[in-house]
Amino acid sequence: MLAFQHINRCTVTVSLKVTHDTEQAGVHMTAEAREQVPEGTEARLLASVKSIAGYSDRRTLDAVIFQLIYALDAQMAEHEFSQIKPKSE
């Protein structure tokens, strides 16, 4: 995760919430990438993704975090590519 943050000049936060309700019981995870800014300055949200690992899910926590980081990377790339203006010929 440190390499991802360094390459993309962002800070990644992963939060976990355990739920016991009947429909979506399990571990709800959210990952957010925010721009790196000086302390005391509000950082702009670059990407945000969510995932749920049910109690019968066999993935490790590391695997879920890697999937979240890949999803963050994809969102950030989509945004970056959408900012590119087409070349006029």
N, C-alpha and C positions, 0 to 999 in steps of 0.2 A: 504494500500500500504506500510505503514511503516513496518508492520509485515513481508510482503513478502521480503522487502529489507533486513531486519534484518536476517531472516532465511536463505536467499540465499546469504548473504554477497555481495549484489550488489546495484547499484543505478539505479532507474527506471526514465526515462524521457518520458513524454507524450507530443506530439506536435499536435496542431490542425491547420488545414488550411481550410478556407471556400472557396468553388469554386462555380462558377455560370455557368460553361459551360453546354451545353445541354445534353451531354451523361452521365456525372457522377457528376451532381450538388449535393452539400451537404457538409458535414463536413468530411474531410479526416483526419484520426487520425493515428499517428505512435507512437508506444511504443518501447523503447529500454532499455535493461538491460545491464549494464556495470559493470565490476568488481570494487570493492571499492579499491582505491589506494590513496596514500598520494597526497596532493595537489601539482600540478605542474607536475605530472606524467600522461601520457596518459593511459586511461583506455581501456582495451580490451573489445570489443563487445561480449557479451554472447548470446544475442538473440534479434531479431527484428521482429515486426509484424505490419501489417497495417489493417485498417478497414475504410469503408466508411459508413456514416449514411446519407442516402438521406433525402430530405426535407419531404417526407411522412413517414419516419421511426418513429415509435412510442416509440422506446427505449429511456430511459433517458440517460443522459451523464454518470451517475454512472454505469449503466448497461453495456454500451459500454466499459468503462474503466475496469470493472471487467472481461469482455470477453477478452480484450487485455492482462490482467495480467494472466489469465488462459492459454492463448496461449503462452505467454512468458515462463510460468512454464513448459508447455509441451515441448517446444523447448529445454529448458535447461535440462530437464530430458532425452530427447532423446540423447542429446549430452553426458550427463553423463553416460548413459547406454552403449553407443557405445564405451566408453573408457575402459569398464570392459573386461578383458581378460578371455576367457572361462577356466574353470578348466580342467586340463588333468587328466583322470582317469587311 
